């Protein structure tokens, strides 16, 4: 969690999350996360061979996926 609060991991003022952050947050497997990227369901960028996700994109993804699910 400390890593999420570190402002050095920001892009244009937005927090960046890596695969491990998202796997824990979404409670999905690495393969499922890879499928989301491949299918274009979640935006990401690669830096030095590592995938990163903007927190605002992740929040939008969660809202879009679970809107109306109770």
HELIX and SHEET records of a PDB file:
HELIX    1   1 UNK A    2  UNK A    5  1                                   4    
HELIX    2   2 UNK A    7  UNK A    9  5                                   3    
HELIX    3   3 UNK A   19  UNK A   26  1                                   8    
HELIX    4   4 UNK A   30  UNK A   38  1                                   9    
HELIX    5   5 UNK A   55  UNK A   66  1                                  12    
SHEET    1   A 4 UNK A  10  UNK A  11  0                                        
SHEET    2   A 4 UNK A  14  UNK A  18 -1                                        
SHEET    3   A 4 UNK A  50  UNK A  54 -1                                        
SHEET    4   A 4 UNK A  45  UNK A  47 -1                                        
END                                                                             
